Amino acid sequence: MRDYYREDYPTLDTAWCDMDFLAIDLETSGLDPNTDEILSVGFVPIRRGAVHLAEARHMLVRPTRPIPERTAIIHGLLDGTLENAPPLDAVMPEVLKAMSALVPVAHHAPVERAFLSNACKMLYGQPLVVPYVDTLRLERRVLERRQEAISNGVLRLNAARQRYNLPRYRAHNAMVDAIASAELFLAQVAHMDTKKPPRLDEISVG
């Protein structure tokens, strides 16, 4: 964690085009970061407004408890699939290295933020405290400004992508969802009605 915080992190008044991002997605055994576990991590960097697919990563994580059937049905990750995967304490250093000096981007970022912060508290004794870009929050803002009804499902990742004519991807694969979130973020920024490039404090949640 000390090495992570040593890196220069963009200030809140930095224009989005002058910083780099890491789109990240997690698949978990449930939605409670205090009782559920990270099962897979996917991420891809965004540098100078371009998604760097060659650097995309997908890492499986061996859980300490059996995976509930209700979540295995959603993401397809089974106990047998993950029995030879590395444990969380072997995966997190790679995740933090990838995140170093980059602004994390996620769709419904509170989930990723809570699980990663809890993992850091458990492994290193301190939470992970950085601003995130939440593409779901950005999309909600767009719909509210248009005074469009926000009905059930319209803020889901693929539904949001459709509004920007982005292709539909298979959901609930951490790397695919990270790439999908990265593409959505770039489309959202391109459609922002601003005279100047938006700053980090205008697109992130602290």
Secondary structure, DSSP 8 states (H G I E B T S, - for coil): -HHHHHS----TTSBGGGS-EEEEEEEESSS-TTT--EEEEEEEEEETTEE-GGG-EEEE---SS---HHHHHHH---HHHHTTS--HHHHHHHHHHHHTTSEEEETTHHHHHHHHHHHHHHHHSS-----EEEHHHHHHHHHHHTT----TTTTSHHHHHHTTT-----SS-HHHHHHHHHHHHHHHHHT---SS--BHHHHEE-
